[in-house]
Each structure stands twice: as C-alpha cells, then as structure tokens.
Amino acid sequence: MARWRLREIAEPERWTARKLAIATGLAYNTVWGIWTGKSKRADLETLSTLAVVLNVHPRDLIGNGEDTGETEE
C-alpha cells in the first residue's frame, strides 16, 4: 500500500502542516490528514499544490509503502 511522504519531505525544510496549509491555501485538515497519513486519498490538484510549494514532483509525495522501520499506531 502507498504511503504519504509529505512529512518526511517537508520537516527537514522546516515546514509544518500549518505553514503548508497557509502557503498553499489548502484547508489545514486536508494537509494534516496527508501529513499524519490518516488520509486514504488526495486528488492530483492537492498533491500538485503541495508539490509546487515544496519544489518537488507530486509523485515524490507518495511512497511505495516499504517498511521504514516506523511502527503504525
């Protein structure tokens, strides 16, 4: 299953979910859902908007679901 990589891409650049929501104009709940991995899906427009602000390709925001050593709660 795919997983969101938003947090791992954004945090090293000192972004927070709240700052991304403000910078992108997206709803905080939308960004937070992807940030925390709670969202099951997001449309391409949302991913593209986040990607532009983070200077990455939208596909970079989606991981392949491989084990990263973190445990899910």
N, C-alpha and C positions, 0 to 999 in steps of 0.2 A: 504494500500500500504506500502511496505517496505521502510525503510529509512536508510541512511548510518549513522553509529555511529563512523566513523573514527575520526572525530574532537573531540568528547567528550571523546574518549579513549586516544587520543594522547596528547591533550593540557595539561592535568594535569601532564604528564610526561615530559613536556617542549619540545615536538616535534612541529615543524611547517611543513607545507606542503612541503616547500623547503628542509628542513632537511630530511624528509622522502623520498623525491624523490632521494636525493643524497645517502642516506643509502641503499635504495632498488635497485637503478639503474633503477627505473621506470621513465618514462617521467614526467616532472613537470605538464604538462597539464592533464595527467591521474590522478595523485594524487590530484591535485587541484579540478578536476571535482568531485571526490568522497568526498573530504574534504568539499566542499561547497554544496554538494547534487545536483549538476547540472547533474551529470552522471546518466543515467537511468539504466545502467547495467555495470557490470565489470566481467571479466572472473575469474574462480577459481584460476588460476595461479597468477593473480594480487592480489587477496584477500589473497591468501596464502603467497605471498611475503611480503605484508604489515603486516600480522599477525605474521610472524616469527620475524620481527624487533620489533614489539610491544609486543611480548611474550603473544599473545592471540590466541584463535582458530579463524579461518576465519569466522565462523558463528557469532562470537561476533561483527563483523564489520557491521552486518545487524540488524537493529532494526525492530520491528513489526509494526511501523508506528503509535503507540499510541500517543495521544496528549501529548507533553512535556511542554506545556504552551508557546512555542515559536510560533510566527506567521510567516507564509511564505510570502515572497515578490514576 
